[in-house]
């Protein structure tokens, strides 16, 4: 049986793969994951969530699927704040 060499990674997978600006990418990924958690907890459809977050539904779907290119940290934070707002106040 052949042995594999295993290399221990860091706490940031984006740094491990050599991504540009890994800290920002990790933060954006965490914000996207939180968006998904809030949408699920509030039992919102993607269309409802997109409307509350103030973004087009295809953009929200992309973020939820991990496509964070072209989406700023500030935009993700704004979407999250809108989804966390009291119902009727978003």
Residue pairs with C-beta under 8 A, 6 or more apart in sequence:
9 16
10 16
12 22
12 23
12 26
13 26
14 22
14 23
14 25
14 26
14 29
15 22
15 23
15 26
19 25
24 73
25 68
27 73
28 68
28 71
28 73
28 76
29 66
29 68
31 73
31 76
31 77
31 80
32 63
32 64
32 66
32 68
32 76
34 80
35 49
35 53
35 60
35 63
35 64
35 76
35 79
35 80
35 83
36 64
38 80
38 83
38 84
39 46
39 49
39 64
39 83
42 49
42 83
44 52
44 83
46 57
46 60
46 61
46 64
47 57
49 60
49 83
50 56
50 57
50 59
50 60
52 82
52 83
52 85
52 90
53 60
53 78
53 79
53 80
53 82
53 83
54 78
54 79
54 82
55 75
55 79
59 71
60 79
62 71
63 71
63 76
63 79
68 76
82 90
83 90
